Amino acid sequence: MKVILFDFFGVFSTPVYKKVIDTYIPESERETWMKKLDVLDTGELSEEDLRKQLAERAGVEEGEIRAAVDGAPVRNTELFNYVEENLKGKYVVGLLTNIPRSLFERIAADKASLFDPLLISSDLKLIKPSREIFEEAIRRCGVLPEEILFIDDGEKNIAAAKAVGLNGFVYTDFPSFLENIAPYL
């Protein structure tokens, strides 16, 4: 492997808006609200607008939603440390993630230097599992698809990556990550 690309949510951080939607939106409406996250991730909907919509639907102040969003992420410190100590410098390490840039910067601006390329869906106006986002990742990495390992918490995203020739596996937890990555190193 020459390049190791990671997803962000579900890998380096717990999801944010899913937790907020699960907390504030009735179960019967959650699927519809989760679809709005794709629009957020492409940059067509701002975080501010989504927070306003969530607050209005939940009947709470926008500040309460903002506080819930800011309090939701739990960073995967073990994985950040592993990347910094074991992968950076030996491999090209990047992110390929569905996330608005504003949210990434609030959660992990201090870790951005670990990743190059930094392929953020709201910048690309593309989201996983679209074929186009993986093709763009291959182009930006400048290597053959089979020289890229992609790690994501979503099976459909791994399947899409493999369909364009990337290697990949599903991230579930840090101990199994260590087992799964070993054959690629």
C-alpha positions as CSV (number, residue, x, y, z in Angstrom):
1,M,0.0,0.0,0.0
2,K,1.1,3.5,-0.8
3,V,-2.0,5.4,0.4
4,I,-4.3,4.8,3.3
5,L,-7.6,6.8,3.2
6,F,-9.9,7.0,6.2
7,D,-13.4,8.0,6.7
8,F,-14.0,10.4,9.6
9,F,-17.3,9.8,11.4
10,G,-17.6,6.3,12.8
11,V,-13.8,6.0,12.6
12,F,-12.0,9.1,14.1
13,S,-15.1,10.5,15.8
14,T,-18.6,9.4,16.8
15,P,-21.3,10.8,14.5
16,V,-22.7,14.1,15.5
17,Y,-26.0,14.9,13.8
18,K,-27.2,11.3,14.0
19,K,-27.1,11.6,17.8
20,V,-28.8,14.9,17.7
21,I,-31.5,13.7,15.4
22,D,-32.0,10.6,17.5
23,T,-32.4,12.8,20.6
24,Y,-34.7,15.5,19.2
25,I,-36.7,14.0,16.4
26,P,-39.5,11.5,16.7
27,E,-38.5,8.0,15.5
28,S,-41.1,8.0,12.7
29,E,-39.3,11.1,11.1
30,R,-35.7,10.1,11.6
31,E,-35.1,8.5,8.3
32,T,-36.2,11.7,6.5
33,W,-34.0,13.8,8.7
34,M,-31.0,11.5,8.1
35,K,-31.4,12.1,4.3
36,K,-30.8,15.8,5.0
37,L,-27.3,14.9,6.2
38,D,-26.4,13.9,2.6
39,V,-27.5,17.5,1.5
40,L,-25.4,18.8,4.4
41,D,-22.4,16.7,3.4
42,T,-22.5,18.0,-0.2
43,G,-22.5,21.6,1.0
44,E,-26.0,22.3,-0.3
45,L,-27.3,22.8,3.2
46,S,-25.4,24.8,5.8
47,E,-25.0,23.6,9.3
48,E,-26.7,26.8,10.5
49,D,-29.8,26.1,8.4
50,L,-29.9,22.4,9.5
51,R,-29.7,23.5,13.2
52,K,-32.5,26.0,12.6
53,Q,-34.6,23.4,11.1
54,L,-33.9,20.9,13.8
55,A,-34.7,23.5,16.5
56,E,-37.9,24.5,14.9
57,R,-39.1,20.9,14.5
58,A,-38.0,20.0,18.1
59,G,-39.5,23.2,19.5
60,V,-36.3,24.2,21.2
61,E,-33.9,27.2,20.9
62,E,-31.3,26.9,18.2
63,G,-28.6,27.3,21.0
64,E,-29.8,24.0,22.5
65,I,-29.2,22.2,19.2
66,R,-25.9,23.9,18.7
67,A,-24.8,22.8,22.2
68,A,-26.0,19.2,21.5
69,V,-24.0,19.2,18.2
70,D,-20.9,20.5,19.9
71,G,-21.2,18.0,22.7
72,A,-21.8,15.0,20.5
73,P,-18.4,14.1,19.1
74,V,-16.1,11.7,20.9
75,R,-12.7,11.5,19.3
76,N,-10.9,8.2,18.8
77,T,-7.7,9.2,20.4
78,E,-6.2,5.7,20.1
79,L,-6.6,5.9,16.3
80,F,-5.3,9.4,15.9
81,N,-2.2,8.4,17.9
82,Y,-1.7,5.3,15.9
83,V,-1.8,7.2,12.6
84,E,0.6,9.8,13.9
85,E,3.1,7.2,15.4
86,N,2.8,4.4,12.9
87,L,1.5,5.5,9.6
88,K,2.4,9.1,9.0
89,G,5.7,9.3,7.2
90,K,5.6,5.7,6.0
91,Y,2.4,6.0,3.9
92,V,0.4,8.8,2.4
93,V,-2.5,9.1,4.9
94,G,-5.6,11.0,3.9
95,L,-9.3,11.5,4.7
96,L,-12.1,10.7,2.3
97,T,-15.2,11.6,4.2
98,N,-18.8,12.8,4.0
99,I,-18.7,15.9,6.3
100,P,-19.2,19.6,6.0
101,R,-15.8,21.3,6.3
102,S,-17.1,23.6,9.1
103,L,-17.9,20.5,11.3
104,F,-14.5,18.9,10.5
105,E,-12.7,22.1,11.5
106,R,-14.6,22.3,14.8
107,I,-13.9,18.7,15.7
108,A,-10.4,18.0,14.4
109,A,-8.7,21.1,13.1
110,D,-5.7,20.3,15.3
111,K,-5.4,16.9,13.5
112,A,-5.8,18.1,9.9
113,S,-2.0,18.1,9.3
114,L,-2.1,14.3,9.7
115,F,-4.0,14.0,6.5
116,D,-3.0,14.8,2.9
117,P,-5.1,14.5,0.9
118,L,-8.0,15.9,2.8
119,L,-11.0,14.9,0.6
120,I,-14.1,16.5,2.2
121,S,-17.4,15.9,0.6
122,S,-18.7,19.5,1.0
123,D,-15.6,20.7,-0.8
124,L,-15.9,18.1,-3.6
125,K,-19.7,18.4,-3.9
126,L,-19.8,14.6,-4.0
127,I,-20.6,12.0,-1.3
128,K,-19.8,8.4,-0.8
129,P,-20.7,5.9,-2.0
130,S,-20.8,7.6,-5.4
131,R,-18.3,6.3,-7.9
132,E,-17.2,9.8,-8.8
133,I,-15.9,10.6,-5.3
134,F,-13.7,7.5,-5.4
135,E,-12.5,8.3,-8.9
136,E,-11.6,11.8,-7.6
137,A,-9.7,10.3,-4.7
138,I,-7.7,8.0,-7.0
139,R,-6.9,11.0,-9.2
140,R,-5.8,13.2,-6.3
141,C,-3.7,10.4,-4.8
142,G,-1.9,9.9,-8.1
143,V,-1.4,6.1,-7.6
144,L,-3.1,3.0,-9.0
145,P,-6.4,2.1,-7.3
146,E,-4.9,-1.1,-5.9
147,E,-2.3,0.9,-4.1
148,I,-5.0,2.6,-1.9
149,L,-6.5,1.2,1.2
150,F,-9.8,2.7,2.3
151,I,-11.1,2.3,5.8
152,D,-14.8,3.3,6.6
153,D,-17.4,2.3,9.1
154,G,-20.0,1.7,6.3
155,E,-20.1,-1.5,4.3
156,K,-21.7,0.2,1.3
157,N,-18.8,2.6,1.1
158,I,-16.3,-0.2,1.3
159,A,-18.2,-2.0,-1.5
160,A,-18.2,1.1,-3.6
161,A,-14.4,1.6,-3.1
162,K,-13.7,-2.0,-4.0
163,A,-15.9,-1.6,-7.2
164,V,-13.3,1.0,-8.5
165,G,-10.3,-1.2,-7.5
166,L,-9.4,0.1,-4.0
167,N,-8.7,-2.2,-1.1
168,G,-10.8,-1.7,2.0
169,F,-12.2,-2.9,5.2
170,V,-14.9,-1.8,7.6
171,Y,-13.8,-0.1,10.8
172,T,-15.6,-1.4,13.9
173,D,-13.2,-0.7,16.8
174,F,-9.5,-0.1,17.4
175,P,-8.5,-3.7,18.3
176,S,-10.0,-5.2,15.1
177,F,-8.6,-2.3,13.1
178,L,-5.1,-3.3,14.2
179,E,-5.8,-6.9,13.1
180,N,-7.4,-5.8,9.8
181,I,-4.7,-3.3,8.8
182,A,-1.7,-5.6,9.5
183,P,-1.8,-7.5,6.2
184,Y,-1.7,-4.2,4.2
185,L,1.4,-2.8,6.0
